[in-house]
Amino acid sequence: MGKLYSRQPRRQFPLKNTKKRGFTLPEIIIVLTILAIMTAIVTPQYTGRLQKERFDNALYQLQGDLRWAQSQAKSRGELVKVAFYPSAGRDSYRITALTTAQLLKSVMLPQGVTVNYYGTTEIIFQSNGAILQNGHFTLSSNGRKRYVYFYQTGRIRLTNVLRKNN
């Protein structure tokens, strides 16, 4: 009768590489330096883009709010005022129904976005949607400027060109 199985003793293999695995300090420093350089390059571009987006959003929100105030004047059949309030920190505007003295909306502009007024600091919409007085103001942020013109006909216009005649 033969052996069913034979058990062989386990071999012990000598360790070929006795060094510990991992990153060396110079490798880590090089990688961190590369990451710092990449961050320094990307951050100003991102910040500029973020400021541009805030400015554009504020501009289009203001345009929409002016048109909304105009539609409120028509639907309510009363005067609706959009009044701007300058502030050292953040400019704001409020939309109010004049007859009922009801505050319809209050908006704070984003940090760094300012409104420069020429003449009046308020726009009053009549019940037919017309505006009491022509005028314009400038929305600006970090060297960017957009002009908002409003006319007695009720037209509201955004442009990047300053017109000599309102």
Secondary structure, 3 states (H helix, E strand, C coil): CCCCCCCCCCCCCCCCCCCCCCCCHHHHHHHHHHHHHHHHHHHHHHHHHHHHHHHHHHHHHHHHHHHHHHHHHHHHCCCEEEEEECCCCCCEEEEEECCCCEEEEEEECCCCCEEEEECCCEEEECCCCCECCCEEEEEEECCEEEEEEECCCCCEEEECCCCCCC
